[in-house]
């Protein structure tokens, strides 16, 4: 998954403003105690980060 697609999905799911806030501020155990931004900066694949977000936030299957 390209990073642009990742951010499109984040904004579609959480809204323009909250997606960015969530990505910067929400520490997720699914990402090893990192935020979305930290995981991406640490080299995690965007598809793996998206899957972790989907699990943690119970994103409907139609949006995964």
N, C-alpha and C positions, 0 to 999 in steps of 0.2 A: 504494500500500500504506500502510495506517495504521501508525503507530508501534507500537501495541499488537500488531498482527499480526506486525510485524518481530520484536519481543521474544519473542513466543510461538514463532516459528520458531527464533530463536537458542537459546532454552532447550530446545526439542524436539531440536535437533541436538546441542548441546554440554552439556546438563545445566544445572540451575538455577545452580549456583555458578560453573562454568567459563565459561558464557556471559557473565556480567558481567565476570569477570576478563579474558577474551579481548577483550571490547569495549573495555576500558580500557587494556590493556597491549600488545596485539599491533599493531605498526605494519605497515601493509600498503602495498606498492607500488601495488596496484590502486586504492588510495584516495589516491594522490599523497603517500605517506609519512605518512599520518594513521592514527590508530586509528579504530575504528568510532565511538566516542563523539565524537571530534574531527570526523569527517566529518559526522555528524548535526548537531553544533553549528555547523558551517560552512555548513549549508544544503543538504547533499546530500539527495536524495530517498531515503527508506527503501528503496524498491524497487531503486535503483541500488547502495546499500550492500549489500543482501542479495545481489544478483547478484555483486558483487565478493567477498563472503565465500564464496559458492558456488564460484566459480572458484578462489580461493586455497586453499580447504580441501577441494576435490574433494567437495562435497556431492552425494549421489546425486540423479539427475534426479527421482526420486519425491518428494523433499523440497524441490525448488526451486519 
